[in-house]
Amino acid sequence: MKHAEAQGAVLARMAESRAELIAAYVVDEPLRITRARRVPSRSLPASTRPAPWFLRTPNAELIALALVGIAILGLRRTVQTAVGAGLSASTHRAFANVFDALRG
């Protein structure tokens, strides 16, 4: 079977299965639910309120760690520790890349 024939067969099967899925969706179409009126967040219990934007970011753990570090160590020492750790990791990675290049 040549490539064009195989591709035609695959496309025909895809079209057939797409038609079946669309037909099944129309039969089992979900009900449209109207949205409820928004409740002000102050009236909600604390456990159901949305978190502040900075706690929903991917770096929320780093933000929390920085705040705790500032509270315990102070701003200057926290910055020194973070910069030192960053430089150490960066230097380690650079040397590892150099040694990997020499080895390989």
Secondary structure per residue as TSV (DSSP state, phi and psi in degrees):
chain	resnum	aa	ss	phi	psi
A	1	M	-	360.0	129.7
A	2	K	-	-79.2	164.4
A	3	H	H	-58.5	-43.8
A	4	A	H	-64.0	-38.9
A	5	E	H	-68.2	-42.8
A	6	A	H	-63.5	-42.3
A	7	Q	H	-64.1	-40.2
A	8	G	H	-63.1	-40.7
A	9	A	H	-64.5	-42.6
A	10	V	H	-65.0	-43.4
A	11	L	H	-64.8	-36.3
A	12	A	H	-65.5	-42.9
A	13	R	H	-63.9	-39.0
A	14	M	H	-63.3	-42.8
A	15	A	H	-64.5	-39.2
A	16	E	H	-65.8	-45.8
A	17	S	H	-69.0	-33.1
A	18	R	H	-63.7	-43.2
A	19	A	H	-62.4	-40.0
A	20	E	H	-64.1	-42.3
A	21	L	H	-65.0	-41.3
A	22	I	H	-64.7	-41.6
A	23	A	H	-63.9	-40.4
A	24	A	H	-67.4	-36.4
A	25	Y	H	-67.1	-41.0
A	26	V	H	-63.6	-38.7
A	27	V	H	-67.5	-43.6
A	28	D	T	-100.4	30.8
A	29	E	-	-58.8	130.1
A	30	P	-	-68.8	152.4
A	31	L	-	-70.3	146.0
A	32	R	-	-85.2	119.4
A	33	I	-	-103.6	129.9
A	34	T	-	-76.9	148.1
A	35	R	-	-75.3	142.0
A	36	A	-	-78.1	158.1
A	37	R	-	-65.4	138.4
A	38	R	-	-71.6	131.9
A	39	V	-	-93.1	133.2
A	40	P	-	-58.4	141.0
A	41	S	G	-68.4	-20.3
A	42	R	G	-68.7	-26.5
A	43	S	G	-86.8	-9.5
A	44	L	S	-82.8	150.5
A	45	P	-	-64.6	156.4
A	46	A	T	-60.3	-31.1
A	47	S	T	-72.4	-19.3
A	48	T	T	-107.1	-3.1
A	49	R	S	-71.4	145.1
A	50	P	-	-67.9	148.0
A	51	A	-	-72.7	155.6
A	52	P	-	-59.2	158.1
A	53	W	G	-58.6	-37.4
A	54	F	G	-72.9	-17.7
A	55	L	G	-87.6	-11.4
A	56	R	S	-95.7	1.0
A	57	T	S	-80.8	159.9
A	58	P	T	-64.4	-21.9
A	59	N	T	-99.8	26.5
A	60	A	H	-61.0	-36.2
A	61	E	H	-66.0	-39.2
A	62	L	H	-66.9	-38.6
A	63	I	H	-64.0	-45.1
A	64	A	H	-62.9	-42.4
A	65	L	H	-62.4	-41.7
A	66	A	H	-64.1	-41.8
A	67	L	H	-65.1	-41.3
A	68	V	H	-66.1	-42.7
A	69	G	H	-61.0	-41.7
A	70	I	H	-64.4	-39.7
A	71	A	H	-66.6	-35.8
A	72	I	H	-89.2	-51.1
A	73	L	H	-93.2	-25.0
A	74	G	-	99.0	161.0
A	75	L	H	-64.2	-47.5
A	76	R	H	-62.7	-46.9
A	77	R	H	-67.9	-35.7
A	78	T	H	-64.4	-44.1
A	79	V	H	-64.7	-42.1
A	80	Q	H	-60.2	-43.8
A	81	T	H	-65.3	-44.3
A	82	A	H	-65.4	-43.3
A	83	V	H	-66.9	-41.1
A	84	G	H	-62.2	-42.7
A	85	A	H	-67.2	-39.1
A	86	G	H	-65.9	-42.8
A	87	L	H	-65.3	-39.6
A	88	S	H	-62.8	-45.5
A	89	A	H	-66.3	-40.9
A	90	S	H	-65.1	-43.0
A	91	T	H	-64.2	-43.1
A	92	H	H	-60.7	-44.6
A	93	R	H	-64.5	-41.2
A	94	A	H	-63.3	-45.1
A	95	F	H	-66.3	-37.5
A	96	A	H	-64.2	-40.4
A	97	N	H	-64.7	-40.2
A	98	V	H	-64.7	-46.7
A	99	F	H	-65.9	-35.6
A	100	D	H	-65.1	-38.6
A	101	A	H	-67.3	-38.6
A	102	L	H	-69.7	-36.3
A	103	R	H	-71.9	-38.4
A	104	G	-	-96.0	360.0
